Amino acid sequence: MTRGTPSLTPADIERLIARAEADLVGLMLRRAREAGPPPDPSDPADPARCLQIWLAALRSVRAPPPAARTPPEGRGPPCRMPRAPPP
């Protein structure tokens, strides 16, 4: 990675996702063992919620945007014109 403009390879992103998922599972298991009221899901300082948001961001980077996806070979975009009435 160059300084100032970090770029992650797909393998880097997959490693980050795997680590965050493992950390999230650990947090959820620890919460299940602890007694007390459940955390407020809207709390911005909630570590599990922060990890969920971070995971969603990583997954969106991993997936190509809808416009970049190409249709299967031999198929173009769907026709949106109505059919002519039968004779």
JORA-V653220 format. One line per field, one symbol per residue. ss: DSSP state (h for helix, s for strand, l for the rest). phi: phi as a letter, one per 20 degrees, with the letter a starting at -180 (. if undefined). burial: # if it has 9 or more other ideal C-beta (glycine too) atoms within 8 Angstrom, else .. Layout:
ss: ???
phi: ???
burial: ???
//
This chain:
ss: lsllsllllhhhhhhhhhhhhhhhhhhhhhhhhlllllllllllllhhhhhhhhhhhhhhhhlllhhhlllllllllllllllllll
phi: .efncfcdegffffffffffffffffffffffffepfffffeffefffffffffffffffffeffgfefdfggncefffdeffffff
burial: .......#....##.##..##.##..##..#.......#......#.#####.##..##..#.........................
//
